[in-house]
Amino acid sequence: MSFSPIANAYAGTAAGGGSDSGLIMIVYILVFGAIIYFMMIRPQMKKTKEQRQLMASLSKGDEVVTLGGLAGRVMQMGDEYLHIEVAEGVTVKVQKAAVTLLLPKGTLKKL
């Protein structure tokens, strides 16, 4: 008597039960694929789309927060970089992609 999974697989196909197990495996693969899509891929795509919209909607004078936690007002904009005023007379150059949050107007009272 053999306890090998390969021998059991051959024995199952020889007995005529292979077509049902193949169909079940396809169903399992489709179900797991749908779970991965709805729990991992779709939310990430949604987050990426929101980030692109945020970067496109930025304008001079907006109050933003960066990935590093810097909060400030957009003073100058380029194609890939922003100049953010974090204190009076202190500007920092950051990538547009580093902006994570657009604050409501007036959140930063006086820099």
N, C-alpha and C positions, 0 to 999 in steps of 0.2 A: 504494500500500500504506500502511495506517495503523497506527501503533504506539500508539494510544490504548487504555488499559484499558477504556474505555467501549465503544469500537468492538469490541474483542475480546469483551466480555461479550454484546453484541447478536449477534455472529456465533455465539457458542456457543449461545445460546438459539434462534437461527434454525435451527441444525443439529440440534436435538432433544436436546442434552445438558444441558439446564437442570434437569431433575428430579433427576438424580443429584448435581449440584453443590449444589443446595439442601438435599438430605438430608445431604450431607457437612458443609455449613456448620452445620446444626442439631446434628449430632453434635459438632463442634468447640466450639460454644457450650456445650453440656451438659458436655463434658469440662472446659473451662476454668472453668465455674461450679462444678463439683464440686471442682476443685483449689483455687479461691479459698475455698470454704466450709471445706474440711478443713485448709487451711494458715493461714487468717487469721481467719475469723469464729468457727469452733468453739473454738479455743484462747482467744480473747478472751472469749467467753461463759463458758467454764469459769473463767477468771481472775476475772471479775466475780462469779460465783456464790461462789467461795471467799472473796472480799473481803467480800461480804455476810454470809456465815456467820461470818467472823472478827469483824465489827462486832457481830453479834448475840450472840456468845458472850463478849464482854468483860464483866468484872465487876471490882468494887473489889478491889485488891490484886494484880491481874495485872501482870506485867512485860512491857512492850511496847517496840517500836522504831518510830519514825515515819518518814515519807518523808524528812525532813531529817536523819535519823541520830540523833535524840535517843533515848536509852534511859532508861526510868524506870518507876516504879510508878504505877498508876492509883489516885488518891486520891478522886476525885469523878467522878460520871458524870451527864451530862444527856442530852437527846434528841439533840443534834448535837455537843456538845463534851465533852471530857474534861479533867480537871485531872490532870496527870502530875507526880509529884515526881521531879525529876532530881538533886537533891542534898538533903541534910538542910535542911528549911525553905524550899526553893526549888521552887515549883510553876509549871508552864507550862500555859496553856490552849490546847488544840489541837482541831481538828476530828476527829471519829471516823474520817472517811474518810482521814485522814492516817496512821493506824496501818497499818503494813504487815506487822508480824511480832509474833507472840505468843511470848515467850520462856518456856522451862521455869521452874518455880518455883525460886528460889534462884540464878538466874543472876547477878542483881545482889545481891551479898552485903550490902554496907552502903553506903547512899547518903551 
